[in-house]
């Protein structure tokens, strides 16, 4: 077993909350990958039960206003929501880290230009900016991913820039320069491993925010369109029935959202400890 695997096992054994969060994340991924084959009903089929029937042994989460099985829709919705948040955060992280490392390492005019662009994005309320982007480009899944990624980029740029700027004059960087390493190798091999721990924490927080952002856009009609199985759409559809007593229509997709966000947030501390090279020394 490699030292990284042993260290990962040590972190998870000594932090049960992080271990539970990782198990929850694995569960979300399994639901995303295997959801359609696990659920008892087609999530898009109407009339599989009586409309707005209460949770029962046949429909554990009840049915919605057109008789669709809510359990099937909640499980299958993980496929779309997880895909959106992972794609958006991965894209924003790659772009943000690259820009932040370049700005922090070189400084000067390039640093100022990147900083002003980031400040311009951050000047807008991020959800409102995402709303504007999706409204302008059209409410498709690709545009939701693009909008969510764009508003997340500044977090990684600022964090990566600060961490690289602190370390660019460190002795190990000077030694790497004197050894003839290229700039790309210095950043990727020597600086990036020391920058990753706080970025991992930021990534986990952004995963939770990306899920909420996608669900929020769908809730107000700017995200994924009905009748797709998506948590935000399901909460929006069920909200109107709460006052008449059909609480289960929006409760279970809402709980799925809450659990996903908590799972991503709790993963952060564990990821920081796992990827931090100083923790493995």
C-alpha positions in Angstrom: 0.0 0.0 0.0 1.4 3.4 -0.9 2.1 6.1 1.6 -0.7 8.3 0.2 -3.3 5.5 0.6 -2.1 4.8 4.2 -2.3 8.5 5.0 -5.8 8.8 3.5 -6.9 5.8 5.6 -5.4 7.4 8.7 -7.2 10.7 8.1 -10.6 9.0 7.5 -10.2 6.8 10.6 -9.4 9.8 12.9 -12.2 12.0 11.5 -15.5 10.1 11.4 -17.4 13.1 10.2 -15.1 13.3 7.1 -15.4 9.6 6.6 -19.2 9.9 6.7 -19.0 12.8 4.2 -16.9 10.7 1.8 -19.4 7.8 2.1 -22.1 10.3 1.3 -20.2 11.5 -1.7 -19.7 7.9 -2.9 -23.5 7.4 -2.5 -24.2 10.5 -4.6 -21.9 9.3 -7.3 -23.5 5.8 -7.3 -26.9 7.4 -7.5 -25.7 9.5 -10.4 -24.2 6.5 -12.2 -26.7 3.8 -11.4 -29.8 5.8 -10.5 -31.9 4.8 -13.5 -31.3 1.1 -12.9 -31.9 1.3 -9.1 -35.3 3.1 -9.0 -38.6 1.2 -9.0 -40.3 3.5 -11.6 -39.5 5.6 -14.6 -38.9 9.1 -13.1 -40.7 10.7 -16.1 -43.7 8.4 -16.3 -46.9 9.9 -15.1 -49.8 8.0 -13.5 -47.7 5.3 -11.8 -49.7 6.2 -8.7 -52.6 8.4 -7.7 -51.7 12.1 -7.9 -50.4 13.5 -4.6 -50.6 10.2 -2.7 -48.9 10.1 0.6 -45.7 8.1 1.3 -46.6 4.4 1.5 -45.0 1.0 1.1 -45.6 1.2 -2.7 -44.3 4.8 -3.1 -41.9 5.5 -0.2 -41.7 9.2 -0.9 -45.2 9.5 -2.2 -46.2 10.9 -5.7 -46.3 14.3 -7.2 -49.2 16.2 -8.8 -49.1 14.1 -12.0 -48.6 10.8 -10.2 -44.8 10.4 -10.7 -42.9 8.5 -8.1 -40.9 11.0 -6.0 -38.3 8.5 -4.8 -37.4 7.6 -8.4 -37.2 11.3 -9.3 -35.0 12.2 -6.3 -32.5 9.4 -6.9 -32.3 10.0 -10.7 -32.0 13.8 -10.1 -28.6 13.2 -8.6 -27.3 12.3 -12.0 -28.0 15.7 -13.4 -27.2 17.8 -10.3 -23.9 16.0 -9.5 -22.9 16.2 -13.2 -23.6 20.0 -13.3 -21.7 20.8 -10.0 -18.7 18.6 -10.7 -18.3 19.9 -14.3 -18.7 23.5 -13.2 -16.3 23.3 -10.3 -13.7 21.3 -12.2 -13.8 23.8 -15.0 -13.6 26.8 -12.7 -10.8 25.2 -10.6 -8.6 24.5 -13.6 -9.0 27.9 -15.1 -8.8 29.7 -11.8 -5.7 27.9 -10.6 -3.9 28.5 -13.9 -4.6 32.2 -13.9 -3.9 32.6 -10.2 -0.6 30.7 -10.4 0.5 32.8 -13.4 -0.5 36.1 -11.7 1.1 35.2 -8.4 4.4 34.0 -9.9 5.0 36.7 -12.5 3.2 39.7 -10.7 3.5 43.1 -12.4 1.1 44.1 -15.2 -0.2 40.6 -15.8 -1.1 40.3 -12.1 -3.0 43.6 -12.2 -4.9 42.8 -15.4 -6.1 39.4 -14.0 -6.9 41.1 -10.7 -9.1 43.7 -12.3 -11.0 41.1 -14.3 -11.6 39.1 -11.1 -12.7 42.2 -9.2 -15.2 43.0 -12.0 -16.7 39.6 -11.7 -16.8 39.8 -7.9 -18.5 43.2 -8.1 -21.8 41.5 -9.0 -23.9 39.3 -6.7 -22.8 35.9 -8.0 -26.2 34.3 -8.2 -27.6 37.4 -10.0 -24.6 37.2 -12.4 -25.3 33.6 -13.1 -29.0 34.4 -13.7 -28.0 37.1 -16.2 -25.7 34.7 -18.1 -28.2 31.9 -18.3 -31.0 34.4 -19.3 -28.8 35.8 -22.1 -27.5 32.5 -23.4 -30.5 30.3 -22.9 -31.5 27.9 -20.1 -29.6 24.8 -21.2 -27.5 22.5 -19.0 -24.3 23.6 -20.8 -25.1 27.3 -20.1 -25.9 26.5 -16.4 -22.5 24.8 -16.2 -20.7 27.7 -17.9 -22.4 30.3 -15.7 -21.7 28.4 -12.5 -18.1 27.9 -13.5 -17.6 31.6 -14.4 -18.8 32.9 -11.1 -16.6 30.4 -9.2 -13.3 31.3 -11.0 -12.5 34.3 -8.9 -12.3 32.2 -5.7 -9.5 30.0 -7.1 -7.7 32.9 -8.8 -7.4 34.9 -5.6 -6.5 31.9 -3.4 -3.9 30.5 -5.9 -2.4 33.9 -6.5 -2.0 34.6 -2.8 -0.4 31.2 -2.0 2.0 31.4 -5.0 3.0 35.0 -4.3 3.9 34.0 -0.7 6.1 31.2 -1.9 7.6 32.4 -5.2 10.7 33.7 -3.3 11.1 30.7 -1.0 14.4 28.9 -1.0 13.0 25.7 -2.6 11.8 27.8 -5.5 15.2 29.5 -5.9 16.9 26.1 -5.8 14.5 24.8 -8.5 15.3 27.9 -10.7 19.1 27.4 -10.2 18.7 23.7 -11.1 17.4 24.8 -14.6 13.7 23.9 -14.1 11.2 25.6 -16.5 8.6 27.9 -15.2 5.9 25.4 -15.9 7.7 22.7 -13.9 8.4 25.1 -11.0 4.7 26.0 -10.8 3.4 22.5 -11.4 5.9 20.4 -9.5 7.1 22.7 -6.7 4.4 25.4 -6.0 1.1 23.6 -6.8 1.4 20.8 -4.3 1.8 23.5 -1.5 -1.1 25.5 -2.9 -3.5 22.6 -3.2 -4.6 22.1 0.4 -6.5 25.4 0.8 -7.8 25.0 -2.8 -9.3 21.6 -1.9 -11.2 23.2 0.9 -12.4 25.9 -1.4 -13.4 23.2 -4.0 -15.6 21.4 -1.5 -17.3 24.6 -0.5 -17.9 25.5 -4.2 -19.3 22.0 -4.9 -22.1 22.7 -2.4 -22.6 26.2 -3.7 -22.7 24.9 -7.3 -25.5 22.4 -6.4 -27.5 25.2 -4.8 -26.8 27.5 -7.7 -28.1 24.9 -10.3 -31.1 24.1 -8.1 -31.8 27.8 -7.6 -31.7 28.6 -11.3 -34.1 25.7 -12.0 -36.3 26.8 -9.1 -36.9 30.2 -10.7 -37.2 28.8 -14.2 -33.8 29.7 -15.6 -32.1 26.3 -15.2 -33.0 22.8 -16.3 -36.4 22.6 -17.8 -39.3 20.4 -16.6 -40.1 17.5 -16.8 -36.5 16.6 -16.2 -35.7 15.1 -12.8 -33.8 17.8 -11.0 -34.0 18.8 -7.3 -34.6 22.5 -7.9 -37.5 21.8 -10.3 -39.0 19.3 -7.8 -38.9 21.8 -4.9 -40.5 24.5 -7.1 -43.2 22.1 -8.2 -43.9 21.0 -4.7 -43.8 24.4 -3.0 -47.3 25.2 -4.1 -48.7 22.1 -2.4 -47.2 22.6 1.1 -50.0 25.0 2.2 -52.6 22.4 1.2 -50.9 19.7 3.2 -48.9 17.7 0.6 -45.6 18.3 2.3 -43.8 15.3 0.9 -43.7 16.7 -2.7 -41.0 19.2 -1.9 -39.6 17.8 1.4 -37.6 14.9 0.0 -35.9 16.7 -2.9 -35.2 19.5 -0.4 -33.6 17.1 2.0 -31.5 15.6 -0.9 -30.2 19.1 -1.6 -29.4 19.7 2.1 -27.6 16.4 2.5 -25.6 17.0 -0.7 -24.4 20.4 0.4 -23.5 19.2 3.9 -21.6 16.3 2.4 -19.5 18.6 0.2 -18.8 21.0 3.0 -17.7 18.3 5.4 -15.4 16.8 2.8 -13.3 20.0 2.7 -11.3 19.5 5.9 -10.5 15.9 5.1 -9.3 16.8 1.6 -7.1 19.5 3.1 -5.4 17.0 5.4 -5.1 14.3 2.7 -3.4 16.5 0.0 -1.3 18.6 2.3 2.3 17.3 1.9 3.2 18.6 5.4 0.7 16.2 6.9 2.5 13.2 5.3 5.9 14.1 6.6 
